[in-house]
Amino acid sequence: SPLLLLLLLLILILLPSYPALDPDPNSSDFQVENGRLVGKVSLFVDDINHAELCPQCPRYVAVYSDERPEVTAANYCSKLPSSVKGQDGLGCKEVVAQSVANRQLSLFVEMGLLLDEHLRAEGVDMKSVEGKSFTYLDKIRLMQRLVHHQGVETVCEVGFNAGHSALLWLSSGARKVLSFELGQYAYSTKALSFLNEHYPGRIQVTLGDSLETVPSFHAMWPDERCNLLFVDGGHLYKHAMGDLRSLRPMRNESFHLLLVDDTDQGEVATAWREYIAAGSAVEAEVVWSDYSESLQWFNKGGPEESLE
């Protein structure tokens, strides 16, 4: 029977307008605890946590990179009296969840910068590095939202490159990442050393042509199954279609999501449309983005709604 997959096209758009929350001016709160990114959000927001209405209410909420924002918000809002649970027609849970998602984005960006520092220390010219998922802001939001899904434990991706997407999966709670990378750049192995340091035993990178390595891997370890499959490899038709077909047998049939990058581009677009036409996938969502907006965000140190 046709396989129902969730497609999310990963290209960048302008950040949504989320409510602005004030940061703690006296604290640099970014921490890494066993690979888990930890920060906090200040909640001095009128009608949610008003000091006069609720002097006993907690002033900050801890933010964890591997926890769904809805869970964090529900835990926080359950402690508030009903008189302080709304803002401009939005409920407490909605506002806090949006703010937590914002902080999770910036936590990952901070960790991505640490990965870049590691690569520079290893002699890598960062201008030569391709990809760098952490510079694509809405892509980060989307990927974090999906990996937070309670059914996601193992992520399989084609396209490790400098490790930024793998870092996102791991820091956001994936228990295992199986990555397939051509390996033409020496910086890939240097990025892997950084990930192994912070996430020991949770990532495996297989080097070589994915048209060969993915089927070989599946033949050797047929019980390895993926809840989230990410195709971001070669952009020729044979690579795009080959990666889609090769990863399909590795899917977890009980629950899985499929993400395909750059499906608006040339031969990748052709392969994707043919894959859909064959009944192998159903396109459920498409996300478009503008790289220039993301670049602006980094150049000015973040959007106004950033919780830095």
VEXTIPA-788274 format. One record per residue (C-alpha): y, x, z; residue in three letters. Coordinates in Angstrom, 2 decimals. Each point is the difference from the previous one (the first is absolute). Example, Ala and Ser with C-alpha at 12.3 -4.5 7.8 and 13.67 -1.06 7.14 Angstrom:
% residues 2
NODE     north      east        up   code
NODE     -4.50     12.30      7.80    ALA
NODE      3.44      1.37     -0.66    SER
This chain:
% residues 308
NODE     north      east        up   code
NODE      0.00      0.00      0.00    SER
NODE      3.56      1.19     -0.59    PRO
NODE      1.27      2.25      2.74    LEU
NODE      3.08     -1.27      1.78    LEU
NODE      2.23      2.94      0.79    LEU
NODE      3.51      0.25      1.33    LEU
NODE      2.31      2.00     -2.24    LEU
NODE      3.29      1.26      1.24    LEU
NODE      2.00      2.03     -2.50    LEU
NODE      1.56      2.86      1.91    LEU
NODE      3.43      0.67     -1.44    ILE
NODE      3.20      0.06      2.00    LEU
NODE      2.63     -2.63      0.64    ILE
NODE      3.04     -0.21      2.27    LEU
NODE     -0.81     -0.33      3.67    LEU
NODE      0.13     -3.58      1.29    PRO
NODE      2.91     -0.86      2.27    SER
NODE     -1.50      0.01      3.48    TYR
NODE      1.93     -0.65      3.22    PRO
NODE      1.72      3.10      1.35    ALA
NODE     -0.96      1.11      3.49    LEU
NODE      1.80      2.62      2.04    ASP
NODE     -1.90      3.23      0.65    PRO
NODE     -0.17      1.73      3.31    ASP
NODE      2.83      2.56     -0.37    PRO
NODE     -1.48      2.31      2.62    ASN
NODE     -3.54      0.37     -1.27    SER
NODE     -1.84      1.56     -2.91    SER
NODE     -3.08     -2.16      0.34    ASP
NODE     -2.28      1.21     -2.81    PHE
NODE     -3.35      1.20      1.36    GLN
NODE     -3.46      0.70     -1.35    VAL
NODE     -2.88     -0.94      2.30    GLU
NODE     -3.42      0.83     -1.43    ASN
NODE      1.34     -0.68     -3.48    GLY
NODE      1.56     -3.28      1.06    ARG
NODE      3.75     -0.13     -0.63    LEU
NODE      1.95     -1.40      2.92    VAL
NODE      3.63     -1.07      0.23    GLY
NODE      2.01     -2.83      1.46    LYS
NODE      2.52     -2.65     -0.93    VAL
NODE      3.04     -0.93      2.03    SER
NODE      0.28     -3.76      0.41    LEU
NODE      3.59     -0.55      1.06    PHE
NODE      0.28     -2.92     -2.38    VAL
NODE      1.93     -3.17      0.79    ASP
NODE     -2.15     -3.03      0.81    ASP
NODE     -3.21      2.05      0.06    ILE
NODE      0.54      2.36      2.89    ASN
NODE      3.41     -0.78      1.38    HIS
NODE      0.61      1.94      3.20    ALA
NODE      1.94     -2.88      1.62    GLU
NODE     -2.71     -2.55     -0.79    LEU
NODE     -2.96      2.21      0.77    CYS
NODE      0.85      3.04      2.11    PRO
NODE     -3.70      0.60      0.71    GLN
NODE     -1.01      0.05     -3.68    CYS
NODE     -1.24      3.32     -1.38    PRO
NODE      2.71      1.74     -2.00    ARG
NODE     -2.31      1.89     -2.37    TYR
NODE     -3.29     -0.70     -1.65    VAL
NODE     -2.48      2.77     -0.75    ALA
NODE     -0.89      0.31     -3.69    VAL
NODE     -3.38      1.35     -1.11    TYR
NODE     -0.69      0.91     -3.61    SER
NODE     -3.50     -1.50      0.06    ASP
NODE      0.86     -3.36      1.55    GLU
NODE      0.92     -3.05     -2.04    ARG
NODE      3.67     -0.91      0.60    PRO
NODE     -1.02     -3.60      0.69    GLU
NODE     -2.20      1.16      2.88    VAL
NODE      2.78      2.15      1.51    THR
NODE      2.47     -2.87     -0.34    ALA
NODE     -2.35     -2.55      1.53    ALA
NODE     -0.64      2.23      3.01    ASN
NODE      3.71      0.58      0.53    TYR
NODE      1.21     -3.55     -0.58    CYS
NODE     -2.63     -1.46      2.33    SER
NODE      1.86      1.68      2.86    LYS
NODE      3.37     -1.63     -0.79    LEU
NODE      1.29     -3.31      1.33    PRO
NODE      0.50     -2.70     -2.61    SER
NODE      3.78      0.22      0.35    SER
NODE      0.11      3.40     -1.72    VAL
NODE     -2.61     -0.40     -2.73    LYS
NODE      2.13     -0.86     -3.03    GLY
NODE      2.61      1.63     -2.22    GLN
NODE      1.77     -1.68     -2.90    ASP
NODE     -2.79     -2.44     -0.57    GLY
NODE     -2.71      2.65      0.12    LEU
NODE     -2.50      0.03      2.79    GLY
NODE     -0.50      2.98      2.29    CYS
NODE     -3.29      0.97     -1.63    LYS
NODE      1.49      0.08     -3.51    GLU
NODE      3.00      2.10      0.95    VAL
NODE     -1.93      2.47      2.13    VAL
NODE     -2.80      0.34     -2.57    ALA
NODE      2.52      0.80     -2.73    GLN
NODE      1.64      2.60      2.22    SER
NODE     -3.32      1.57      0.95    VAL
NODE     -0.98      0.23     -3.69    ALA
NODE      3.28      1.79     -0.63    ASN
NODE     -0.74      2.53      2.73    ARG
NODE     -3.52      0.54     -1.30    GLN
NODE      1.46      0.92     -3.36    LEU
NODE      2.33      2.58      1.53    SER
NODE     -2.81      1.37      2.20    LEU
NODE     -2.08      0.70     -3.10    PHE
NODE      2.97      1.62     -1.75    VAL
NODE      0.44      2.31      2.99    GLU
NODE     -3.69      0.94     -0.10    MET
NODE      0.24      0.52     -3.75    GLY
NODE      2.82      2.45      0.58    LEU
NODE     -2.22      1.91      2.42    LEU
NODE     -2.63      0.21     -2.73    LEU
NODE      2.65      1.37     -2.34    ASP
NODE      1.02      2.57      2.59    GLU
NODE     -3.63      1.09      0.24    HIS
NODE     -0.21      0.41     -3.77    LEU
NODE      3.22      2.03     -0.10    ARG
NODE     -1.31      2.23      2.77    ALA
NODE     -3.08      0.55     -2.17    GLU
NODE      2.22      1.20     -2.84    GLY
NODE      0.04     -3.18     -2.08    VAL
NODE      3.05     -0.61     -2.19    ASP
NODE      0.61     -3.68      0.73    MET
NODE      1.74     -0.46     -3.33    LYS
NODE     -3.38      0.51     -1.64    SER
NODE     -1.69     -2.73      2.05    VAL
NODE     -0.77     -3.19     -1.87    GLU
NODE     -0.10     -3.50      1.43    GLY
NODE      1.10      0.00      3.67    LYS
NODE     -0.71     -3.61      0.95    SER
NODE      2.19      0.21      3.08    PHE
NODE      3.15     -0.02     -2.15    THR
NODE     -0.87     -3.44     -1.39    TYR
NODE      1.17     -2.36      2.70    LEU
NODE     -1.34     -3.36     -1.08    ASP
NODE     -3.23      1.67     -1.01    LYS
NODE     -0.30      1.19      3.60    ILE
NODE      0.63     -3.49      1.32    ARG
NODE     -2.62     -1.45     -2.29    LEU
NODE     -2.64      2.61      0.74    MET
NODE      0.58     -0.26      3.75    GLN
NODE     -0.30     -3.77     -0.14    ARG
NODE     -3.31      0.19     -1.81    LEU
NODE     -1.62      2.72      2.10    VAL
NODE      0.99     -1.94      3.12    HIS
NODE     -2.24     -2.83     -1.17    HIS
NODE     -2.70     -0.46      2.61    GLN
NODE     -2.73      0.33     -2.62    GLY
NODE      1.03      3.48     -1.15    VAL
NODE     -1.88      2.96      1.45    GLU
NODE     -0.84      2.26     -2.97    THR
NODE      2.43      0.87     -2.77    VAL
NODE     -1.11      1.54     -3.29    CYS
NODE      2.67      1.46     -2.23    GLU
NODE      0.15      1.84     -3.30    VAL
NODE      2.97      2.36      0.17    GLY
NODE      0.43      2.05      3.19    PHE
NODE      2.59      2.43     -1.41    ASN
NODE      2.12      1.21      2.97    ALA
NODE     -1.58     -2.38      2.49    GLY
NODE      2.85     -2.42      0.65    HIS
NODE     -1.92     -3.18     -0.80    SER
NODE     -3.00      1.23      2.02    ALA
NODE      2.38      0.71      2.88    LEU
NODE      1.25     -3.57     -0.18    LEU
NODE     -3.51     -1.46      0.07    TRP
NODE     -1.05      2.14      2.94    LEU
NODE      3.15     -0.37      2.08    SER
NODE     -0.05     -3.76     -0.56    SER
NODE     -3.48     -0.41      1.43    GLY
NODE     -2.62      0.58     -2.71    ALA
NODE     -3.09      1.40      1.68    ARG
NODE     -1.08      1.93     -3.08    LYS
NODE      1.55      1.12     -3.29    VAL
NODE     -2.10      1.09     -2.96    LEU
NODE      2.27      1.65     -2.53    SER
NODE     -0.72      1.31     -3.49    PHE
NODE      2.34      2.61     -1.44    GLU
NODE     -0.09      2.06     -3.18    LEU
NODE      1.08      3.03      2.03    GLY
NODE      2.14      1.81     -2.51    GLN
NODE      2.65      0.77      2.61    TYR
NODE     -0.58      2.40      2.89    ALA
NODE      2.27     -2.06      2.24    TYR
NODE     -2.63     -2.75      0.17    SER
NODE     -2.30      2.10      2.19    THR
NODE      2.98      1.05      2.14    LYS
NODE      0.90     -3.65      0.54    ALA
NODE     -3.60     -0.72      0.92    LEU
NODE      0.14      2.61      2.76    SER
NODE      2.97     -1.85      1.53    PHE
NODE     -1.88     -3.31     -0.08    LEU
NODE     -3.15      1.54      1.46    ASN
NODE      2.07      1.38      2.86    GLU
NODE      1.43     -3.41      0.90    HIS
NODE     -2.93     -2.21     -1.08    TYR
NODE     -3.16      2.07      0.49    PRO
NODE     -3.12     -1.52     -1.51    GLY
NODE      1.81     -2.92     -1.59    ARG
NODE      0.73      1.27     -3.52    ILE
NODE     -2.17      1.39     -2.76    GLN
NODE      1.47      1.28     -3.26    VAL
NODE     -2.24      0.55     -3.01    THR
NODE      1.47      2.30     -2.64    LEU
NODE     -0.67     -0.32     -3.70    GLY
NODE      0.35     -2.50     -2.84    ASP
NODE     -0.23     -3.45      1.60    SER
NODE     -1.87     -1.32     -3.05    LEU
NODE     -2.85      2.21      1.17    GLU
NODE      0.53      0.42      3.74    THR
NODE      0.31     -3.68      0.94    VAL
NODE     -3.34     -1.05     -1.60    PRO
NODE     -1.67      3.12      1.41    SER
NODE      1.32     -0.72      3.47    PHE
NODE     -1.22     -3.58     -0.14    HIS
NODE     -3.44      1.12     -1.17    ALA
NODE     -0.28      2.43      2.92    MET
NODE      1.42     -2.33      2.67    TRP
NODE     -0.65     -3.57     -1.21    PRO
NODE      0.65     -1.45      3.46    ASP
NODE      3.63      1.14      0.06    GLU
NODE      2.07     -3.12     -0.69    ARG
NODE      3.73     -0.45     -0.37    CYS
NODE      2.18     -2.82      1.33    ASN
NODE      3.08      1.30     -1.78    LEU
NODE     -0.19      1.65     -3.43    LEU
NODE      3.06      1.79     -1.35    PHE
NODE      0.17      1.13     -3.63    VAL
NODE      2.75      2.58     -0.55    ASP
NODE     -1.63      2.62     -2.19    GLY
NODE      0.36      1.02     -3.63    GLY
NODE      2.22     -2.12     -2.22    HIS
NODE     -2.06      0.19     -3.18    LEU
NODE     -1.99     -3.11     -0.87    TYR
NODE     -3.34      1.72      0.52    LYS
NODE      1.00      1.08      3.50    HIS
NODE      1.54     -3.30      1.09    ALA
NODE     -2.89     -2.11     -1.29    MET
NODE     -2.57      2.55      1.12    GLY
NODE      1.36      0.09      3.54    ASP
NODE      0.06     -3.80      0.23    LEU
NODE     -3.61     -0.21     -1.15    ARG
NODE     -1.20      2.92      2.11    SER
NODE      1.50     -1.27      3.24    LEU
NODE     -1.25     -3.54     -0.44    ARG
NODE     -3.58      0.68      1.18    PRO
NODE      1.44      1.55      3.18    MET
NODE      1.80     -3.16      1.05    ARG
NODE     -0.98     -1.79      3.18    ASN
NODE     -1.09     -3.37     -1.33    GLU
NODE      0.75     -1.73      3.30    SER
NODE      3.66      0.98     -0.13    PHE
NODE      2.05      2.27     -2.22    HIS
NODE      3.43      0.39     -1.58    LEU
NODE      0.88      1.82     -3.20    LEU
NODE      3.32      1.75     -0.58    LEU
NODE      0.91      1.44     -3.37    VAL
NODE      3.08      2.14     -0.51    ASP
NODE      2.18      0.09     -3.12    ASP
NODE     -1.54     -2.97     -1.80    THR
NODE      3.20     -0.39     -1.98    ASP
NODE     -0.45      3.40     -1.64    GLN
NODE     -1.59      0.50     -3.40    GLY
NODE     -3.74      0.55      0.02    GLU
NODE     -0.34     -0.94      3.68    VAL
NODE      1.47     -3.41     -0.87    ALA
NODE     -2.47     -0.39     -2.86    THR
NODE     -2.95      0.89      2.19    ALA
NODE      1.10     -2.33      2.76    TRP
NODE      0.51     -2.97     -2.33    ARG
NODE     -3.42      0.54     -1.54    GLU
NODE     -1.56      0.26      3.46    TYR
NODE      1.52     -3.35      0.95    ILE
NODE     -0.98     -1.59     -3.32    ALA
NODE     -3.59      1.06      0.59    ALA
NODE     -0.03     -2.01      3.24    GLY
NODE     -0.28      3.09      2.18    SER
NODE      3.17     -0.67      1.99    ALA
NODE      2.63     -2.63      0.65    VAL
NODE      3.61      1.10      0.27    GLU
NODE      1.30     -1.56      3.19    ALA
NODE      3.30      1.80      0.55    GLU
NODE      2.33      2.34     -1.85    VAL
NODE      2.66      2.13      1.68    VAL
NODE      2.78      1.67     -1.98    TRP
NODE      2.32      2.67      1.35    SER
NODE      2.95      2.15     -0.90    ASP
NODE     -0.35      3.69      0.83    TYR
NODE      3.77      0.54     -0.04    SER
NODE      0.40     -2.41      2.93    GLU
NODE     -2.56      1.93      2.03    SER
NODE      1.71      3.27     -0.86    LEU
NODE      3.30     -1.47      1.23    GLN
NODE     -1.71     -0.97      3.26    TRP
NODE     -1.17      3.56      0.63    PHE
NODE      3.28      1.60     -1.03    ASN
NODE      1.98     -2.05      2.52    LYS
NODE     -2.61      0.28      2.76    GLY
NODE     -1.40     -3.49     -0.19    GLY
NODE      1.20     -3.58     -0.52    PRO
NODE      2.12     -1.78      2.54    GLU
NODE     -3.02     -1.97      1.12    GLU
NODE     -1.90      3.21      0.74    SER
NODE     -0.80      0.38      3.66    LEU
NODE      0.75      3.69      0.18    GLU
